[in-house]
Amino acid sequence: MELKELRKQSAADLNEQIVELRREQFNLRMQRGAGNQTHTHHFKRVRREIAQIKTLLTQQETSAPAVKAAPAKKSAAKKSAKKK
């Protein structure tokens, strides 16, 4: 799948695709072990797609706006003002 198409998908969809690609990777390894694998280029394709999806997930996590915590100084100042 092309990178443009992957960028349009949500994180949940990307995680599902990783699971599917991991299954495909496992099946390819089993075929290679049994001597039935004729298209060795599929290994590289699957590894590359997994890496692309993981990179996109990381980019989405880091670009998401962080939740700002309330400053501790203001809340402490309010508490001391109420006590007086």
Buried (B, 14 or more C-beta within 10 A) or exposed (E): EEEEEBEEBEEEEBEEBBEEBEEBBEEBEEBEEEEEBEEEEBBEEBEEBBEBBEEBBEEEEEEEEEEEEEEEEEEEEEEEEEEE
